Amino acid sequence: MDAAKKSSNVKHYQLWQHNNHPIELWSNKVIDEKIDYIHQNPVEEGLVFKAEEYMYSSAIDYAGETGLLKHVIVVK
């Protein structure tokens, strides 16, 4: 609720803050870490047991299958 009070475009509630923390993807190791972090979020939250099971994740593409989106570029 604190973020909603500080934002002029929010009337009542806001679930996230309107800022970001850009991270330079300067090496393959960093890219792999960030992709893994994103894929593991639904697992950490208990939404699925395996990252590939989350419907809106590209983790399925990294597991060799095809997800909802076509033409996902898998970075290796």
C-alpha positions as CSV (number, residue, x, y, z in Angstrom):
1,M,0.0,0.0,0.0
2,D,2.9,2.4,0.6
3,A,3.8,2.3,-3.1
4,A,0.2,3.2,-4.0
5,K,0.2,6.2,-1.8
6,K,3.4,7.5,-3.5
7,S,2.1,7.0,-7.0
8,S,-0.1,9.7,-8.6
9,N,-1.6,7.2,-11.2
10,V,-3.0,4.8,-8.6
11,K,-6.3,5.5,-6.9
12,H,-6.5,2.7,-4.3
13,Y,-4.2,-0.3,-4.5
14,Q,-1.0,-1.3,-6.2
15,L,0.6,-4.7,-6.2
16,W,4.1,-3.7,-7.4
17,Q,6.4,-0.7,-7.4
18,H,6.9,1.4,-10.5
19,N,10.7,1.0,-10.7
20,N,13.1,-1.5,-12.0
21,H,16.7,-2.6,-11.4
22,P,18.4,-3.1,-14.8
23,I,21.1,-5.7,-14.8
24,E,23.7,-5.8,-17.5
25,L,23.8,-9.2,-19.2
26,W,27.5,-9.1,-19.9
27,S,28.3,-12.8,-20.0
28,N,26.7,-16.1,-20.8
29,K,27.0,-17.0,-17.1
30,V,25.0,-14.0,-16.0
31,I,22.4,-14.7,-18.7
32,D,22.0,-18.3,-17.6
33,E,21.7,-17.2,-14.0
34,K,18.9,-14.7,-14.8
35,I,17.0,-17.2,-17.0
36,D,17.3,-19.9,-14.3
37,Y,16.1,-17.3,-11.7
38,I,13.0,-16.5,-13.8
39,H,12.2,-20.1,-14.5
40,Q,12.5,-21.1,-10.8
41,N,10.2,-18.3,-9.5
42,P,6.9,-20.4,-10.0
43,V,8.7,-23.4,-8.3
44,E,9.8,-21.3,-5.3
45,E,6.3,-19.9,-4.9
46,G,4.9,-23.4,-4.9
47,L,2.8,-23.0,-8.0
48,V,4.4,-26.0,-9.7
49,F,6.9,-28.8,-8.8
50,K,9.0,-28.3,-12.0
51,A,9.7,-25.1,-13.9
52,E,8.6,-26.7,-17.1
53,E,5.1,-27.2,-15.7
54,Y,4.3,-23.5,-15.4
55,M,2.1,-22.7,-18.3
56,Y,3.5,-19.2,-19.0
57,S,7.2,-20.1,-18.7
58,S,9.7,-20.6,-21.4
59,A,11.3,-23.3,-19.2
60,I,9.4,-25.9,-21.3
61,D,11.3,-24.7,-24.4
62,Y,14.6,-25.1,-22.5
63,A,13.5,-28.7,-21.7
64,G,13.2,-29.5,-25.4
65,E,9.5,-29.2,-25.7
66,T,7.3,-26.4,-27.2
67,G,5.5,-24.0,-25.0
68,L,2.6,-21.5,-25.6
69,L,4.7,-19.1,-27.7
70,K,6.2,-20.0,-31.0
71,H,9.7,-19.2,-32.0
72,V,11.2,-18.9,-28.5
73,I,15.0,-18.5,-28.8
74,V,16.7,-20.8,-26.4
75,V,20.0,-19.3,-25.2
76,K,22.6,-22.0,-24.4
